[in-house]
Amino acid sequence: MNINEDEKLTKNGIVSVTIFFNSPFNKEFDIVIHPNRHSLDSTWQKDWNSPDFKSECWMVGSGVASKLDIISPKIWDTESCEHKYADTAKT
């Protein structure tokens, strides 16, 4: 996982969403970039009080008002069945 690259993707994403909606986000929120699916599942199991939860292969992230959890896009090719890092427009 490359922290600098993930941070750049995150900042670019925030700018893109802000431009698209022509409005800034109402509040700041935490962004957690997970190094693998196991890390994402563990977080969601705790956050959602669902200890047996296992994400589907297409799930790479989830956001609520205070937090965005996302698997590092750099590893989507191996951790996801639908999302491809090389598809830069969608990434």
Secondary structure as UniProt FT lines:
FT   HELIX           3..21
FT   STRAND          30..34
FT   HELIX           37..47
FT   TURN            48..49
FT   TURN            51..52
FT   TURN            57..58
FT   STRAND          61..64
FT   TURN            65..66
FT   STRAND          67..71
FT   HELIX           73..75
FT   HELIX           76..79
FT   TURN            85..86
FT   TURN            88..90
//
